[in-house]
Amino acid sequence: MSNQDKTKEEYVVKFIKSFDANEQAMEPFKEHRKDLRKNFTENGWLSPAEMRHAVRAYRMIKKDEDFDSLHDIYDKLSKMIGGF
């Protein structure tokens, strides 16, 4: 069967199988992220709010978002942890 002969339903099934495989492959990394957050919280290194702001800043940098937004996040982080 060529790609032209496949039905939408077949593409949906193929997509779901691929998506599921991807989700399963990511699961250990999700657990690692969860453990990382727990470790930083339990050791008193960062609060959950501080980690959320750090992750927001990280994502903004990765997306190449505007500096003004990044600066606002930086200010919030700086105030929360007493300056960098």
URLINWO-V873515 format. One record per pair of residues at least 12 apart in sequence whose C-alpha atoms are under 10 Angstrom apart, sorted by sequence separation. I is the first residue (numbers start at 0). J is the second residue. If there is no record, write none. Layout:
i:j
I:J
I:J
This chain:
i:j
56:68
57:69
56:69
59:72
36:50
55:69
56:70
36:51
56:71
56:72
55:72
56:73
55:73
53:72
52:72
53:73
56:76
52:73
53:75
52:75
53:76
52:76
51:76
49:75
50:76
49:76
52:79
48:76
49:77
49:79
48:79
49:80
46:79
45:79
46:80
45:80
